[in-house]
Amino acid sequence: MLPVRVKIVDVGPRDGLQNEKQPVSTQTKIQLVHLLQDAGLKEIEVTSFVSPKWVPQMADNAQVMEGIHRKKEVRYSVLTPNLKGFEAALLSKPDEIVVFGAATQSFSQKNINCSIEESVERFSPVVKAARDAGIYVRGAMSCAVGCPYEGDVPAKAVGYLAKLMKDIGVQHVGVADTIGTGTPRKVQAAMEATLQYFEINDVSGHFHDTYGQALANTLASLEMGVWQFDTSIAGLGGCPYAKGATGNVATEDVVYMLHGMGIDTGIDLDALINAGQFISDALGRGTQSRAGKALFNKRVNA
């Protein structure tokens, strides 16, 4: 039984832009958030409170959060890797914070220089502080299907990470195919392992399109009843610790597919195309969204 409605979290402003080598102005980031919420997005991952030494693109995190004209019905989330980051984020009044862990030891070591267990221990006080402040906590589980260092990831490793996150009070987890090598059955196995510890309403999919499998993996998750997904406007993004990993699946492509299946998203696809075109123009390159490109060209040639 497919869901009748799907919730999309656009991670473009944060996950999408964090690896851009060229500077993206604060005003451009704010404008992107405004265009996304005008298109009907109710969940937007805005920025991350990390050291500018590691992610210089997110150095203007507080200014971006301050510059947004907030809508009551929109939930604005930020990534906080540690207590220092959380304390800085708190001043910007996010509705949700995101912590992250990896399903493999190799990726955890390369990404944040510690083991899976140490990373979760590090996030534990962050989760507690957020919950105490009434802020919702989402956990991102990286490399839940494939790892650039270890290859295929067994489902039990995903279940292990999900349990660790559940134990420290994380309220929702995203199953992330960080390097985009996943195929439908592998993704379903990772989802099944996660669902041993989290309810279906507290699990989402986060798929990269490196091997062109993201829409297929989205459909495979929908077939299990998963109804929440992270996507990125114009297919922006990648991962600095996963060489060759291309962008997240494009929001436009997922919305086009869902609407074609009669599944409601609450998103205006035409307005979404405008947001994708805006950020692609700002970056000086074409959109990575196939639906976005096709529909924009159709509009131009009409």
N, C-alpha and C positions, 0 to 999 in steps of 0.2 A: 504494500500500500504506500504510494508516494505521498509526501506531505502536500497539503493544498497551499501552504504559504512557506516561504523561505526568508530567513533573515540574513542579510549580507553585511559583513563588517568590511568597510574599505580600509585597507592598510597602506594605501598608496602614499599618503603624506609622510608616513614614518618608514615602514619597511620598504616602500617603493623608492623613496628619495635618499635613504641613508647612505647608499653607496655611490651616489653621483659624484664624479670627480669635479665637475664644474660647480661653482657656487650657485645655489638657488636662493634668491632673495627671500627675506622674511615675508614681504608683501605677497610674493608669488605663492608661498605655502599657505598663507591665510586665505588668499583668493581661491585656491584649490579646495580648501575645506568648505568655503562658502558655496562654491559651485556644486560640490558633492551633496551638501545638505539641501540645497535648492532642488536637486534632482530627486530628493526623497530618501537619501541615506539616513538611517536613524542611528547608525553605529560607525564612528570614524576613529581610527587609530591615528592620532595627530602627530606625536613626536616621541622622543625618548630622552630621559634624564640620565645620560651617561657622560663620562668624561669627554670633553671636546678633543682631548688628545687621541682618543680611540675612534670617535665618530664626529669629526669636525663639522659635518653637514648639519648635525643636530644641536650645535652650540647656541642657537637662538631659541631653544625650547620654550623658555619663559615668555619671550616676546611674542612667539606664535600663539601660545595659549591665551595671552592677554589680549591679542588683537582680534580674536574670533568673536563675531557676534553670535552668541550662543542661542540655540533654540531649545526650549524646555523639553521637547520630545526626543532630542538627540543625546546619545551617550558618547562622551568624549573620553577616549582612553589614551594612556601613555605607558611606555615601557620603563620599568624601574629595575635595574640590575642589582641594586644593593640598598642598604638603609640610607646612605648618604643621598643617593638618587631619589629615593622615596621622599625624604625630608624636603628636598628641593622641589619635587613635584607637588607636594602638599600645598605649597603656597599658590599654585596655579589652579587648585580645586578641580582635579580630574574626577570624572564619575567612576572611572575604573582604572586599575593598574594591571599591567601585564608583567609576569615573571616568566623566565624561560629555563628549560633544562633540555639536555640531549638524551636520546635513547641509547647512545653508545659512548663508551669511555673515551675513545680516541677523539671524537668530535668535541666532547666536553673539555678535554685537555687543550685541544687546539684553539677552541673558541674562548673559553674563560679560565684556562690554566688551572683547572681543578677536576676532581672526579665527579661523577654524577651525584654521589652521596654528599660530597662537600658542597656542591652547588645548591642542592636542596636545603642543606643546613644553613647556608648563607641567606637563602630566601625566606627562611622560616620567620625571622623577626620582621621582615618586610610585610609578609602576609598578615602577621598578627597586628602590626601597626595599622595596616590598611583596614582590616576588619574592625578594629577598635574605633577607627575614624569613620566607619560606615561606608567605606569605599569597596566596591565589588572587586574581586580578584580573579583574573583569568590567567591560566598557565598555558604557555606554548611548549609543545613537545617536539623539539627539532629532530630531524633524521629518524622519524618514526617508521619509515619504510625502507630507505636506503641511506648509506653513509659513504662519503667520499673516501674514507680510510678503511672501512670494514666491509663494504659491499652491502648485500642484503641484510636487513635487520630482523631477527626473529621476533614474532609477536609477543613472546614472553618478556622480552626486554622492554617492549612498549608498556605491557601490563605492569612491570616492575616500577617504571617511572611514574605511571598513572597512580599507582598505590602510594608512592612517596609523596606525590603532590597532594593527593587526597588527605594523607595523614597530617600535613602541615596546614590544612585549611583552605587550599585552593578550591574555588567554587565551580570553575568551568575549565575544561582543557580543550586545546586545539591539537588535532593529530596532523602534524606537518610533514609533508613530503618535500623536505628542504632542497633536495637536489633534483627532484622531478623524475626519478627513475621508476617510481611506483607504477604498477598496473592494477586494474580493478580488483582482482582476487587478493593481491598483497595488501592493498588498502583496506579491504573488508576485514582481513585478518587482524590488522592493526586496530581497526575500529572495534572489533569484537573483544580484543584484549582490553581495550580502554573501557568498554561498557561493562566489564566485570566490576569496575570501581566507581564509575560515574553513570548517572541516568542519561537517557537519550537526549533530554532537554539541556544537558550540561556538557555536551560534546559538539565540537565543530570540526570541519575539514579545512585544511590550508594546503593547497596544492600548487606546485610550480610546474611550468609547462616545458621544461627542458627537452623532454622526449615526446612532446605532443600528447601527453596522456591526461592532462588536467581535467578536461571536460568529461572524459570517460570515467575518471576517478570520482568526479563530482556525482555523476549519474549512479555509479556503483554505491556511493554513500547514501544518496537519496533513496535507493532501493531498500536500504536498511532502516530508513526512517530518520536519518540525520537531516536536519532542516536549517542548520546554521553553517555558514561558510565565510572564510576570509578570502577576499579578492583584492586586486589592485588596479586602480584606474589606469587605462592604457597599457596594462601589462607591465608596469614599472617594477623594478626591483631585482634582487639577486641575493647572494650571500657572500660576504667577504671571506668567509672561511670554507666555502664550498666552490672551488674553482670550476668554472664552466656552467654553474647553475644559472639559468636565465630567470626571467621575471616570474612573479606570481601570475596565476591565471588572471586574465583581464576581466575586470568587473563587467564590461560591456558584453563580452562573450558569454559569460555565465547568465547574465540577465536575459540576453537574447534567447539562449537555450531554454531557460525556465519559462519565459513568457510564451515561447513556442509550444511548451508542454502544458500550458494552461495553469502554471503555478504562479501565484501572486507574490510579488516582491515589494510592492509599494513604491517602486522606483520608476521614474519617467525616463525611458530609454533615450529619447531625443535630447533631453537635458543632460543626460549622462554622456552622450556623444560630445556635447559642448565642453564638458569638463575634461574629457580625454584629449580633445583637440587643443584646449587651452594649455594644458601642461606639456603636451608634445611640442607645441609651438614655442613655449617658454624654454624648453630644453634644446630646441633647434633640431628635432628629428621626428620622423614619422611615428605614429602610434604602433604599439605591438599588438593591438587588438584587431583581429580579423573582422569581426562584426562591426567594430567602430569604424574601421577604414572603409569597408564596403558601404555602410549606411551613410557615411559622410560623403563619399564619392557620388552616391545616388542622389544625395541632396544637392550637391554642387552641379550635377549634370541634369537636374530636373528642369 
